Amino acid sequence: MSRTTRTKSFAVLLAAGALALGASACGSSGSSSNAGSASGGAAMAPSSSAAASSPGAASAMPAGGPFGAACSAVPADGAGSFAGMAEDPVATAASNNPMLSTLVTAVTKAGLVDTLNSAQNITVFAPTNDAFAKIPKADLDAVLADKNKLTEILTYHVVPERLAPSALAGEHKTLEGGTVTVTGGGEDFTVNGTAKVLCGNVQTANATVYIVDTVLMPAS
């Protein structure tokens, strides 16, 4: 399957999932932004009410709070705090977390802001700024300039179900089409043998987020 076809298939998959979940969809009372209208964190602010909260949203959220040493870097209050992130859909929530600004830029460049904000009950492995900094600048710039490649990489970080820590270990199919393998347990998890979970079980209105220290790369 070509990269362009895979990107179109990904969009169709999410649209179908949104229709199927309908009345039980979880999300924010805010609205999604036009991904092509701006870059960086400002583009992540919602502009429609597509991800409105519902009774089904609460039941989909895993029990327990965030865990991990890096959770101390999350603001104690405001939109970027754990409580603030829980009120917004995942792309908007990420834009308010200072650890994830490079991820926000990548998501915006790929045009995935609205797509991720409107998806329902997903798990996102979110690389930190330091994770992106591990990639040589020339290579990172090349990926950021290639929308199809960037979309493949970013959708490889998304699992189309909401995974609690108790269900995290194992193999999981991603929206990119490949699989990620998570090992460990308790509060100590590693993804694909290299990416450590630094702060896990972070809730947003439509996703459970596991912040990781390495960018995950799908098989070529």
Order of alpha helices (4+ residues) and beta strands (2+ residues): alpha-alpha-alpha-alpha-alpha-alpha-beta-alpha-alpha-alpha-beta-beta-beta-beta-beta-beta
